[in-house]
């Protein structure tokens, strides 16, 4: 017997945004698509790509200030959100539960990326820093202070 593969698409509800329709970040992996528009919560609807029917609506609440960036792990099982509140939060896409949070007081994160092997997370800040964490343990592994002359707007592996 042949297994039927179901793919999903993740679309953010932009109606809660202070800047409706203005995208701050977009990410995709394994048939998932996510976007954010600087809202204080990440309201997410999972849609089936086959018929665009609503599968589930989830609220990835937890940030105290606007979410500026997001990324999926390369296998699509986790979603990282980065905010202007100094938090990077790692969520399970399957259960919509918080796995762990990475905190850097007095930082405002602009960008976040997961490594291709799903072992590391990197985030760039308004304060010119680039920070590397272990996804498994949550340990801060390395900080590049003043990595740029200005705010770090994009990181990737």
Secondary structure as a PSIPRED ss2 file (coil, helix, strand):
# PSIPRED VFORMAT (PSIPRED V4.0)

   1 X C   1.000  0.000  0.000
   2 X C   1.000  0.000  0.000
   3 X C   1.000  0.000  0.000
   4 X C   1.000  0.000  0.000
   5 X C   1.000  0.000  0.000
   6 X C   1.000  0.000  0.000
   7 X C   1.000  0.000  0.000
   8 X E   0.000  0.000  1.000
   9 X E   0.000  0.000  1.000
  10 X E   0.000  0.000  1.000
  11 X E   0.000  0.000  1.000
  12 X E   0.000  0.000  1.000
  13 X C   1.000  0.000  0.000
  14 X H   0.000  1.000  0.000
  15 X H   0.000  1.000  0.000
  16 X H   0.000  1.000  0.000
  17 X C   1.000  0.000  0.000
  18 X C   1.000  0.000  0.000
  19 X C   1.000  0.000  0.000
  20 X C   1.000  0.000  0.000
  21 X C   1.000  0.000  0.000
  22 X C   1.000  0.000  0.000
  23 X C   1.000  0.000  0.000
  24 X C   1.000  0.000  0.000
  25 X E   0.000  0.000  1.000
  26 X E   0.000  0.000  1.000
  27 X E   0.000  0.000  1.000
  28 X E   0.000  0.000  1.000
  29 X E   0.000  0.000  1.000
  30 X C   1.000  0.000  0.000
  31 X C   1.000  0.000  0.000
  32 X E   0.000  0.000  1.000
  33 X E   0.000  0.000  1.000
  34 X E   0.000  0.000  1.000
  35 X E   0.000  0.000  1.000
  36 X E   0.000  0.000  1.000
  37 X C   1.000  0.000  0.000
  38 X C   1.000  0.000  0.000
  39 X C   1.000  0.000  0.000
  40 X C   1.000  0.000  0.000
  41 X C   1.000  0.000  0.000
  42 X E   0.000  0.000  1.000
  43 X E   0.000  0.000  1.000
  44 X E   0.000  0.000  1.000
  45 X E   0.000  0.000  1.000
  46 X E   0.000  0.000  1.000
  47 X E   0.000  0.000  1.000
  48 X E   0.000  0.000  1.000
  49 X C   1.000  0.000  0.000
  50 X C   1.000  0.000  0.000
  51 X C   1.000  0.000  0.000
  52 X C   1.000  0.000  0.000
  53 X C   1.000  0.000  0.000
  54 X E   0.000  0.000  1.000
  55 X E   0.000  0.000  1.000
  56 X E   0.000  0.000  1.000
  57 X E   0.000  0.000  1.000
  58 X E   0.000  0.000  1.000
  59 X E   0.000  0.000  1.000
  60 X E   0.000  0.000  1.000
  61 X C   1.000  0.000  0.000
  62 X C   1.000  0.000  0.000
  63 X C   1.000  0.000  0.000
  64 X C   1.000  0.000  0.000
  65 X C   1.000  0.000  0.000
  66 X C   1.000  0.000  0.000
  67 X E   0.000  0.000  1.000
  68 X E   0.000  0.000  1.000
  69 X E   0.000  0.000  1.000
  70 X E   0.000  0.000  1.000
  71 X E   0.000  0.000  1.000
  72 X E   0.000  0.000  1.000
  73 X C   1.000  0.000  0.000
  74 X C   1.000  0.000  0.000
  75 X C   1.000  0.000  0.000
  76 X C   1.000  0.000  0.000
  77 X C   1.000  0.000  0.000
  78 X E   0.000  0.000  1.000
  79 X E   0.000  0.000  1.000
  80 X E   0.000  0.000  1.000
  81 X E   0.000  0.000  1.000
  82 X E   0.000  0.000  1.000
  83 X E   0.000  0.000  1.000
  84 X C   1.000  0.000  0.000
  85 X C   1.000  0.000  0.000
  86 X C   1.000  0.000  0.000
  87 X E   0.000  0.000  1.000
  88 X E   0.000  0.000  1.000
  89 X E   0.000  0.000  1.000
  90 X E   0.000  0.000  1.000
  91 X E   0.000  0.000  1.000
  92 X E   0.000  0.000  1.000
  93 X C   1.000  0.000  0.000
  94 X C   1.000  0.000  0.000
  95 X C   1.000  0.000  0.000
  96 X C   1.000  0.000  0.000
  97 X C   1.000  0.000  0.000
  98 X E   0.000  0.000  1.000
  99 X E   0.000  0.000  1.000
 100 X E   0.000  0.000  1.000
 101 X E   0.000  0.000  1.000
 102 X E   0.000  0.000  1.000
 103 X E   0.000  0.000  1.000
 104 X C   1.000  0.000  0.000
 105 X C   1.000  0.000  0.000
 106 X C   1.000  0.000  0.000
 107 X C   1.000  0.000  0.000
 108 X C   1.000  0.000  0.000
 109 X E   0.000  0.000  1.000
 110 X E   0.000  0.000  1.000
 111 X E   0.000  0.000  1.000
 112 X E   0.000  0.000  1.000
 113 X E   0.000  0.000  1.000
 114 X E   0.000  0.000  1.000
 115 X C   1.000  0.000  0.000
 116 X C   1.000  0.000  0.000
 117 X C   1.000  0.000  0.000
 118 X C   1.000  0.000  0.000
 119 X C   1.000  0.000  0.000
 120 X E   0.000  0.000  1.000
 121 X E   0.000  0.000  1.000
 122 X E   0.000  0.000  1.000
 123 X E   0.000  0.000  1.000
 124 X E   0.000  0.000  1.000
 125 X E   0.000  0.000  1.000
 126 X C   1.000  0.000  0.000
 127 X C   1.000  0.000  0.000
 128 X C   1.000  0.000  0.000
 129 X C   1.000  0.000  0.000
 130 X E   0.000  0.000  1.000
 131 X E   0.000  0.000  1.000
 132 X E   0.000  0.000  1.000
 133 X E   0.000  0.000  1.000
 134 X E   0.000  0.000  1.000
 135 X C   1.000  0.000  0.000
 136 X C   1.000  0.000  0.000
 137 X C   1.000  0.000  0.000
 138 X C   1.000  0.000  0.000
 139 X C   1.000  0.000  0.000
 140 X E   0.000  0.000  1.000
 141 X E   0.000  0.000  1.000
 142 X E   0.000  0.000  1.000
 143 X E   0.000  0.000  1.000
 144 X E   0.000  0.000  1.000
 145 X C   1.000  0.000  0.000
 146 X C   1.000  0.000  0.000
 147 X C   1.000  0.000  0.000
 148 X C   1.000  0.000  0.000
 149 X C   1.000  0.000  0.000
 150 X C   1.000  0.000  0.000
 151 X C   1.000  0.000  0.000
 152 X C   1.000  0.000  0.000
 153 X C   1.000  0.000  0.000
 154 X C   1.000  0.000  0.000
 155 X C   1.000  0.000  0.000
 156 X C   1.000  0.000  0.000
 157 X C   1.000  0.000  0.000
